[in-house]
Amino acid sequence: MLQGVEAIVIKTQNYGETHKIITVFTKQLGKITALSRGANRPKSRLSAISQPFIAAELLLYVRSGLSTVQQGSLIESFRKIREDIEKTAYTAFIIELTDKTLQTREPDPFIYNELLQTLTWINDKEEYMVPVMMYELKMFAKAGISPVLHQCVSCSCQDVPFVFSVQEGGLLCDACRALDEHAFVLGPAVLRILPVLQSASLQQVGSISVQDKNIHTLRLILDQYYDRFGGYKLKSKRFIDQLNELK
């Protein structure tokens, strides 16, 4: 069956000397794997749309097994991401997280749009950590490991102040904070923004301004949370850690 799709390339691998197998996240079909014939040839018409991190319109011959790319046209190459090592690292991170989280051929237009908008933000702007974290939280929800951010995870109390417990999987109220002596003490700004990052789309939020110290706290929380509940070791995350050590 021939079908036109809008897609983001999330993984590629060589197949023989001239072909590529690409994994794409499509708006219409979800995640799908396809053979891109001749994509490794320098003058191939499929070469440009068979690269990681690009958005493209593809015409696929869809099969129950390996599909085939018939033709395609580039929507966005995200060139500025490729020219910046840190942007490349965080893009690889959210792309790998997407690949590990999504099931094959389960369409999710909302997540597709969030990924496309996040890539566009990383490409176009210098400050992009908040959109990256917003997307991470959407992936946590998709994977069924969302932290509890609207009430105490232990007693369901909704009275502030709260601390965040990685161990318990969300917020703890004053009465329950003894359950985790290593819980993060959160300031009012972080308490306000965490539920927004979890539930709002990037388009709804628009411009985002978060103090560096709060971004640092949020980054620590999400990193430790994924390490505990994520289930997959991400190669891209190790590379980010190495970059941070060099700073």
Short mmCIF file of the C-alpha atoms (twelve columns), coordinates in Angstrom:
data_MODEL
# 
_entry.id   MODEL 
# 
loop_
_atom_site.group_PDB 
_atom_site.id 
_atom_site.type_symbol 
_atom_site.label_atom_id 
_atom_site.label_alt_id 
_atom_site.label_comp_id 
_atom_site.label_asym_id 
_atom_site.label_seq_id 
_atom_site.Cartn_x 
_atom_site.Cartn_y 
_atom_site.Cartn_z 
_atom_site.pdbx_PDB_model_num 
ATOM 1   C CA . MET A 1   0.000  0.000  0.000  1 
ATOM 2   C CA . LEU A 2   1.399  3.397  -0.997 1 
ATOM 3   C CA . GLN A 3   0.933  6.142  1.582  1 
ATOM 4   C CA . GLY A 4   2.201  9.681  1.931  1 
ATOM 5   C CA . VAL A 5   3.356  10.595 5.439  1 
ATOM 6   C CA . GLU A 6   4.955  13.444 7.321  1 
ATOM 7   C CA . ALA A 7   7.947  12.034 9.176  1 
ATOM 8   C CA . ILE A 8   10.913 12.727 11.433 1 
ATOM 9   C CA . VAL A 9   13.900 10.428 10.912 1 
ATOM 10  C CA . ILE A 10  14.916 9.052  14.301 1 
ATOM 11  C CA . LYS A 11  17.441 6.362  13.370 1 
ATOM 12  C CA . THR A 12  19.433 5.189  10.346 1 
ATOM 13  C CA . GLN A 13  21.716 2.270  9.619  1 
ATOM 14  C CA . ASN A 14  23.606 1.196  6.540  1 
ATOM 15  C CA . TYR A 15  22.264 -1.795 4.636  1 
ATOM 16  C CA . GLY A 16  24.802 -3.168 2.214  1 
ATOM 17  C CA . GLU A 17  27.026 -0.676 0.443  1 
ATOM 18  C CA . THR A 18  24.384 1.609  -1.018 1 
ATOM 19  C CA . HIS A 19  21.157 1.309  0.966  1 
ATOM 20  C CA . LYS A 20  19.924 2.517  4.342  1 
ATOM 21  C CA . ILE A 21  17.307 1.267  6.738  1 
ATOM 22  C CA . ILE A 22  15.645 4.246  8.402  1 
ATOM 23  C CA . THR A 23  13.335 4.381  11.387 1 
ATOM 24  C CA . VAL A 24  10.890 7.260  11.124 1 
ATOM 25  C CA . PHE A 25  8.281  8.663  13.470 1 
ATOM 26  C CA . THR A 26  5.350  9.549  11.248 1 
ATOM 27  C CA . LYS A 27  2.347  11.645 12.076 1 
ATOM 28  C CA . GLN A 28  -0.027 9.257  10.326 1 
ATOM 29  C CA . LEU A 29  1.362  5.779  11.096 1 
ATOM 30  C CA . GLY A 30  3.498  6.200  14.199 1 
ATOM 31  C CA . LYS A 31  6.981  4.672  14.260 1 
ATOM 32  C CA . ILE A 32  7.859  2.617  11.203 1 
ATOM 33  C CA . THR A 33  11.004 1.158  9.654  1 
ATOM 34  C CA . ALA A 34  11.674 1.380  5.921  1 
ATOM 35  C CA . LEU A 35  14.331 0.573  3.357  1 
ATOM 36  C CA . SER A 36  15.738 3.607  1.559  1 
ATOM 37  C CA . ARG A 37  17.288 2.138  -1.581 1 
ATOM 38  C CA . GLY A 38  20.475 3.769  -2.836 1 
ATOM 39  C CA . ALA A 39  20.455 6.390  -0.086 1 
ATOM 40  C CA . ASN A 40  24.204 6.014  0.428  1 
ATOM 41  C CA . ARG A 41  24.968 6.973  -3.152 1 
ATOM 42  C CA . PRO A 42  26.196 10.612 -3.313 1 
ATOM 43  C CA . LYS A 43  23.725 11.606 -6.028 1 
ATOM 44  C CA . SER A 44  20.773 9.627  -4.702 1 
ATOM 45  C CA . ARG A 45  17.465 11.475 -4.615 1 
ATOM 46  C CA . LEU A 46  16.804 9.768  -1.252 1 
ATOM 47  C CA . SER A 47  20.086 10.733 0.407  1 
ATOM 48  C CA . ALA A 48  18.909 14.069 1.860  1 
ATOM 49  C CA . ILE A 49  15.761 12.595 3.415  1 
ATOM 50  C CA . SER A 50  17.529 9.555  4.905  1 
ATOM 51  C CA . GLN A 51  19.563 11.435 7.534  1 
ATOM 52  C CA . PRO A 52  18.907 11.539 11.297 1 
ATOM 53  C CA . PHE A 53  17.007 14.517 12.765 1 
ATOM 54  C CA . ILE A 54  15.374 15.677 9.534  1 
ATOM 55  C CA . ALA A 55  11.682 16.227 8.839  1 
ATOM 56  C CA . ALA A 56  10.381 15.146 5.455  1 
ATOM 57  C CA . GLU A 57  7.346  14.283 3.386  1 
ATOM 58  C CA . LEU A 58  7.727  10.625 2.387  1 
ATOM 59  C CA . LEU A 59  5.906  8.329  0.034  1 
ATOM 60  C CA . LEU A 60  6.142  4.861  1.572  1 
ATOM 61  C CA . TYR A 61  5.226  1.461  0.254  1 
ATOM 62  C CA . VAL A 62  3.863  0.153  3.554  1 
ATOM 63  C CA . ARG A 63  4.220  -3.569 4.272  1 
ATOM 64  C CA . SER A 64  3.615  -5.658 7.366  1 
ATOM 65  C CA . GLY A 65  7.384  -6.106 7.666  1 
ATOM 66  C CA . LEU A 66  9.991  -3.733 6.265  1 
ATOM 67  C CA . SER A 67  8.441  -0.908 4.269  1 
ATOM 68  C CA . THR A 68  10.150 0.918  1.391  1 
ATOM 69  C CA . VAL A 69  10.752 4.623  0.773  1 
ATOM 70  C CA . GLN A 70  9.583  5.401  -2.775 1 
ATOM 71  C CA . GLN A 71  10.291 9.125  -2.782 1 
ATOM 72  C CA . GLY A 72  10.517 12.077 -0.456 1 
ATOM 73  C CA . SER A 73  10.978 15.805 -0.081 1 
ATOM 74  C CA . LEU A 74  12.719 17.688 2.711  1 
ATOM 75  C CA . ILE A 75  10.610 19.770 5.105  1 
ATOM 76  C CA . GLU A 76  13.374 20.881 7.479  1 
ATOM 77  C CA . SER A 77  17.025 19.858 7.831  1 
ATOM 78  C CA . PHE A 78  17.541 21.540 11.243 1 
ATOM 79  C CA . ARG A 79  20.958 22.672 10.030 1 
ATOM 80  C CA . LYS A 80  21.761 24.772 13.114 1 
ATOM 81  C CA . ILE A 81  21.366 21.716 15.327 1 
ATOM 82  C CA . ARG A 82  24.007 19.880 13.305 1 
ATOM 83  C CA . GLU A 83  26.419 22.820 13.607 1 
ATOM 84  C CA . ASP A 84  26.345 22.889 17.430 1 
ATOM 85  C CA . ILE A 85  27.639 19.923 19.441 1 
ATOM 86  C CA . GLU A 86  25.444 20.594 22.496 1 
ATOM 87  C CA . LYS A 87  22.310 21.043 20.387 1 
ATOM 88  C CA . THR A 88  23.193 17.837 18.572 1 
ATOM 89  C CA . ALA A 89  23.650 16.025 21.902 1 
ATOM 90  C CA . TYR A 90  20.289 17.074 23.359 1 
ATOM 91  C CA . THR A 91  18.520 16.400 20.071 1 
ATOM 92  C CA . ALA A 92  20.039 12.910 19.991 1 
ATOM 93  C CA . PHE A 93  18.826 12.473 23.571 1 
ATOM 94  C CA . ILE A 94  15.168 13.287 22.916 1 
ATOM 95  C CA . ILE A 95  15.233 11.344 19.652 1 
ATOM 96  C CA . GLU A 96  16.649 8.256  21.383 1 
ATOM 97  C CA . LEU A 97  14.120 8.664  24.198 1 
ATOM 98  C CA . THR A 98  11.378 8.785  21.564 1 
ATOM 99  C CA . ASP A 99  12.659 5.657  19.853 1 
ATOM 100 C CA . LYS A 100 12.857 3.715  23.126 1 
ATOM 101 C CA . THR A 101 9.424  4.855  24.322 1 
ATOM 102 C CA . LEU A 102 7.198  4.577  21.253 1 
ATOM 103 C CA . GLN A 103 5.700  1.295  20.148 1 
ATOM 104 C CA . THR A 104 5.787  0.421  16.450 1 
ATOM 105 C CA . ARG A 105 2.873  1.674  14.341 1 
ATOM 106 C CA . GLU A 106 0.952  3.411  17.105 1 
ATOM 107 C CA . PRO A 107 0.143  6.913  15.780 1 
ATOM 108 C CA . ASP A 108 0.301  9.806  18.240 1 
ATOM 109 C CA . PRO A 109 -0.141 13.135 16.421 1 
ATOM 110 C CA . PHE A 110 0.179  15.110 19.668 1 
ATOM 111 C CA . ILE A 111 3.602  13.644 20.492 1 
ATOM 112 C CA . TYR A 112 4.656  14.045 16.858 1 
ATOM 113 C CA . ASN A 113 3.792  17.749 16.925 1 
ATOM 114 C CA . GLU A 114 5.551  18.196 20.283 1 
ATOM 115 C CA . LEU A 115 8.710  16.591 18.916 1 
ATOM 116 C CA . LEU A 116 8.639  18.704 15.758 1 
ATOM 117 C CA . GLN A 117 8.109  21.919 17.745 1 
ATOM 118 C CA . THR A 118 10.880 20.971 20.187 1 
ATOM 119 C CA . LEU A 119 13.348 20.325 17.362 1 
ATOM 120 C CA . THR A 120 12.377 23.648 15.792 1 
ATOM 121 C CA . TRP A 121 12.944 25.429 19.119 1 
ATOM 122 C CA . ILE A 122 16.374 23.814 19.619 1 
ATOM 123 C CA . ASN A 123 17.322 24.736 16.055 1 
ATOM 124 C CA . ASP A 124 16.193 28.362 16.257 1 
ATOM 125 C CA . LYS A 125 16.957 29.470 19.818 1 
ATOM 126 C CA . GLU A 126 19.936 29.563 22.154 1 
ATOM 127 C CA . GLU A 127 17.997 28.610 25.288 1 
ATOM 128 C CA . TYR A 128 16.276 25.266 24.815 1 
ATOM 129 C CA . MET A 129 16.587 23.271 28.042 1 
ATOM 130 C CA . VAL A 130 13.025 23.972 29.212 1 
ATOM 131 C CA . PRO A 131 11.429 22.679 25.972 1 
ATOM 132 C CA . VAL A 132 13.682 19.608 26.192 1 
ATOM 133 C CA . MET A 133 12.438 18.927 29.720 1 
ATOM 134 C CA . MET A 134 8.832  19.488 28.661 1 
ATOM 135 C CA . TYR A 135 9.263  16.858 25.984 1 
ATOM 136 C CA . GLU A 136 10.913 14.461 28.435 1 
ATOM 137 C CA . LEU A 137 7.905  14.702 30.734 1 
ATOM 138 C CA . LYS A 138 5.596  13.936 27.781 1 
ATOM 139 C CA . MET A 139 7.690  10.830 27.121 1 
ATOM 140 C CA . PHE A 140 7.461  9.838  30.786 1 
ATOM 141 C CA . ALA A 141 3.672  10.036 30.469 1 
ATOM 142 C CA . LYS A 142 3.765  7.989  27.253 1 
ATOM 143 C CA . ALA A 143 5.841  5.330  29.011 1 
ATOM 144 C CA . GLY A 144 3.524  5.289  32.043 1 
ATOM 145 C CA . ILE A 145 6.128  6.567  34.500 1 
ATOM 146 C CA . SER A 146 4.906  10.130 35.090 1 
ATOM 147 C CA . PRO A 147 5.819  11.623 38.469 1 
ATOM 148 C CA . VAL A 148 2.945  12.785 40.665 1 
ATOM 149 C CA . LEU A 149 3.063  16.590 40.595 1 
ATOM 150 C CA . HIS A 150 -0.399 17.772 41.702 1 
ATOM 151 C CA . GLN A 151 -0.556 16.265 45.172 1 
ATOM 152 C CA . CYS A 152 1.424  14.251 47.717 1 
ATOM 153 C CA . VAL A 153 2.253  10.865 46.214 1 
ATOM 154 C CA . SER A 154 1.851  9.216  49.623 1 
ATOM 155 C CA . CYS A 155 -1.264 10.725 51.228 1 
ATOM 156 C CA . SER A 156 -2.820 12.742 48.338 1 
ATOM 157 C CA . CYS A 157 -2.625 15.956 50.349 1 
ATOM 158 C CA . GLN A 158 -2.630 19.058 48.124 1 
ATOM 159 C CA . ASP A 159 -1.314 21.559 50.675 1 
ATOM 160 C CA . VAL A 160 2.070  23.150 49.962 1 
ATOM 161 C CA . PRO A 161 4.965  23.157 50.704 1 
ATOM 162 C CA . PHE A 162 6.181  20.037 48.938 1 
ATOM 163 C CA . VAL A 163 9.483  18.321 48.333 1 
ATOM 164 C CA . PHE A 164 10.187 16.106 45.320 1 
ATOM 165 C CA . SER A 165 11.103 12.499 46.004 1 
ATOM 166 C CA . VAL A 166 12.714 10.512 43.205 1 
ATOM 167 C CA . GLN A 167 12.446 7.437  45.402 1 
ATOM 168 C CA . GLU A 168 8.675  7.804  45.929 1 
ATOM 169 C CA . GLY A 169 7.932  9.034  42.409 1 
ATOM 170 C CA . GLY A 170 6.653  12.547 42.989 1 
ATOM 171 C CA . LEU A 171 5.820  15.222 45.520 1 
ATOM 172 C CA . LEU A 172 5.744  14.665 49.261 1 
ATOM 173 C CA . CYS A 173 3.976  16.975 51.698 1 
ATOM 174 C CA . ASP A 174 5.468  18.121 54.993 1 
ATOM 175 C CA . ALA A 175 3.813  15.287 56.871 1 
ATOM 176 C CA . CYS A 176 5.267  12.653 54.524 1 
ATOM 177 C CA . ARG A 177 8.659  14.112 53.656 1 
ATOM 178 C CA . ALA A 178 10.348 11.845 56.200 1 
ATOM 179 C CA . LEU A 179 9.755  8.993  53.740 1 
ATOM 180 C CA . ASP A 180 12.757 10.241 51.751 1 
ATOM 181 C CA . GLU A 181 15.583 12.051 53.482 1 
ATOM 182 C CA . HIS A 182 17.173 12.740 50.062 1 
ATOM 183 C CA . ALA A 183 14.131 14.502 48.591 1 
ATOM 184 C CA . PHE A 184 14.690 17.769 46.714 1 
ATOM 185 C CA . VAL A 185 13.519 20.873 48.544 1 
ATOM 186 C CA . LEU A 186 11.653 22.932 45.953 1 
ATOM 187 C CA . GLY A 187 11.207 26.681 45.851 1 
ATOM 188 C CA . PRO A 188 7.832  28.217 44.925 1 
ATOM 189 C CA . ALA A 189 8.917  28.887 41.319 1 
ATOM 190 C CA . VAL A 190 9.864  25.253 40.674 1 
ATOM 191 C CA . LEU A 191 6.655  24.029 42.319 1 
ATOM 192 C CA . ARG A 192 4.648  26.262 39.993 1 
ATOM 193 C CA . ILE A 193 6.452  25.348 36.802 1 
ATOM 194 C CA . LEU A 194 6.741  21.562 37.189 1 
ATOM 195 C CA . PRO A 195 3.037  20.787 36.539 1 
ATOM 196 C CA . VAL A 196 3.057  23.244 33.609 1 
ATOM 197 C CA . LEU A 197 6.029  21.504 32.026 1 
ATOM 198 C CA . GLN A 198 4.258  18.187 32.426 1 
ATOM 199 C CA . SER A 199 0.827  19.089 31.038 1 
ATOM 200 C CA . ALA A 200 1.170  22.031 28.647 1 
ATOM 201 C CA . SER A 201 2.100  21.788 24.988 1 
ATOM 202 C CA . LEU A 202 5.047  23.835 23.796 1 
ATOM 203 C CA . GLN A 203 2.717  25.843 21.579 1 
ATOM 204 C CA . GLN A 204 0.563  26.785 24.595 1 
ATOM 205 C CA . VAL A 205 3.525  27.989 26.620 1 
ATOM 206 C CA . GLY A 206 5.075  30.272 23.992 1 
ATOM 207 C CA . SER A 207 8.035  32.146 25.452 1 
ATOM 208 C CA . ILE A 208 9.610  30.537 28.511 1 
ATOM 209 C CA . SER A 209 11.717 32.219 31.180 1 
ATOM 210 C CA . VAL A 210 13.152 30.116 34.003 1 
ATOM 211 C CA . GLN A 211 16.104 31.095 36.192 1 
ATOM 212 C CA . ASP A 212 19.310 29.144 35.635 1 
ATOM 213 C CA . LYS A 213 19.338 27.808 39.204 1 
ATOM 214 C CA . ASN A 214 15.818 26.432 38.755 1 
ATOM 215 C CA . ILE A 215 16.725 24.852 35.417 1 
ATOM 216 C CA . HIS A 216 19.655 23.185 37.187 1 
ATOM 217 C CA . THR A 217 17.340 21.797 39.902 1 
ATOM 218 C CA . LEU A 218 14.796 20.556 37.349 1 
ATOM 219 C CA . ARG A 219 17.555 18.937 35.298 1 
ATOM 220 C CA . LEU A 220 18.857 17.058 38.352 1 
ATOM 221 C CA . ILE A 221 15.340 15.876 39.205 1 
ATOM 222 C CA . LEU A 222 14.562 14.570 35.726 1 
ATOM 223 C CA . ASP A 223 17.952 12.894 35.309 1 
ATOM 224 C CA . GLN A 224 17.672 11.040 38.604 1 
ATOM 225 C CA . TYR A 225 14.026 10.213 37.979 1 
ATOM 226 C CA . TYR A 226 14.761 8.638  34.599 1 
ATOM 227 C CA . ASP A 227 17.722 6.712  36.022 1 
ATOM 228 C CA . ARG A 228 15.347 5.148  38.556 1 
ATOM 229 C CA . PHE A 229 12.238 4.534  36.458 1 
ATOM 230 C CA . GLY A 230 13.267 4.796  32.808 1 
ATOM 231 C CA . GLY A 231 14.294 1.230  32.149 1 
ATOM 232 C CA . TYR A 232 16.687 1.990  29.259 1 
ATOM 233 C CA . LYS A 233 20.307 3.100  29.287 1 
ATOM 234 C CA . LEU A 234 20.579 5.917  26.758 1 
ATOM 235 C CA . LYS A 235 23.878 6.309  24.874 1 
ATOM 236 C CA . SER A 236 23.050 9.939  24.142 1 
ATOM 237 C CA . LYS A 237 22.675 10.671 27.860 1 
ATOM 238 C CA . ARG A 238 26.170 9.371  28.551 1 
ATOM 239 C CA . PHE A 239 27.509 11.682 25.850 1 
ATOM 240 C CA . ILE A 240 25.744 14.671 27.463 1 
ATOM 241 C CA . ASP A 241 27.280 13.731 30.817 1 
ATOM 242 C CA . GLN A 242 30.722 13.658 29.189 1 
ATOM 243 C CA . LEU A 243 30.144 17.092 27.638 1 
ATOM 244 C CA . ASN A 244 29.119 18.504 31.009 1 
ATOM 245 C CA . GLU A 245 32.256 17.112 32.642 1 
ATOM 246 C CA . LEU A 246 34.379 18.989 30.104 1 
ATOM 247 C CA . LYS A 247 32.795 22.352 30.900 1 
# 
